[in-house]
Amino acid sequence: MKSFSVRRAWAVSRKEFLHIRRDARSLGMAVAIPMLMLVLFGYALTLDVDNVPVVVWDQSGTRLSRELVARFDGSRYFSVVGYARTYAEVEHAVDSGRALVALVVPRDFAQLVESGRPAPAQMIVDGSDSNTATIAMGYADVVALAFSQNIAVREMEKSGMPAFAPPVDVRPRVWFNDDMESRNYIVPGLTAVIMMVISALLTSLTVAREWERGTMEQLISTPVKGPELVLGKLLPYFAIGMFDMLLAVLMGKFLFHVPLRGSTVLLFAIAAVFLVGILSMGILVSIVMKSQLLASQMAMVLTFLPSFLLSGFVYPIANMAKPVQWISYLVPARYFVALMRAIYLKGTGLEMLAGQAGLLVAFGAVMLVLANGKFKKKLA
């Protein structure tokens, strides 16, 4: 049996390069679609809750009630979009979606505040989106607390009492994402998800295309061995994947202004390991399916939904049900998303990432072995 030949593997790889260069659609899908997805999702997908629309029914109409409303309107988290005169108008604003929050100030609000008694103010929240509603209520509590503290300080100053100092002085310090921008958290994970979906989709068409065009029989009749064919098919798309990764890093820095605090070399090294595994998985799907349509559909099922739902990209894995958390360990995007975010936001080195990086290496090795073994069976 002849040993592995680099020359034969390069010949297969050169053939695949020529096919990609002549097929503008494949090249466009390999380069343009990842960039388009990054732009669309990068701008459209956000976890920030800012400028929550508020409708106000100020029944008091006093200086204190206007000050409370001004605190809401002056906050970056709320935006007053209108004023109501009846509960019917408040209900219409919330039901129509024009306002997410309604603030109702009672008639005796100022009298209660000035007399030192608790002054209730009603907040009506559209709970259709429970996550946004919960965050909005938290913001409202902070605004109301700041208003109450300001009133208390002014009353103490009027009575000649010393300014009240809270017993606990909490001074938060944000690490890793100083600006508290969700984009800095989303873009690295989004890059990982896009790379997984596109890479597997591209290589899922390679071997299946040979079967559909009738050229596989010619390859089988040549001295090309299974490992040489798999490696030859993988190399062109590996190069394209690394180029896509470079473009994604540049777009993250100059378009989305996401800081890259860690090692660029480590980032691309881990991306290379991840690409080998995902590309090999795509080739394995292509070998098994033998049909480009079936292979592309299977690749989407194996990559798109797991990478979006089970990788921790959008939904925290810790909040999922235990069985789902166990299943997520089988999703390689889980480790790549965590590694990308750690390198981007924390500047973590390999000594802290060795465990997850090792799992990616194991995944890549397993996929390569499975693809090679399955193709040997086809040759036989």
Summary of the structure (lengths in Angstrom):
residues: 380
radius of gyration: 28.9
end to end distance: 14.3
largest distance: 99.0
contacts: 1184
relative contact order: 0.12
helix: 68%
strand: 6%
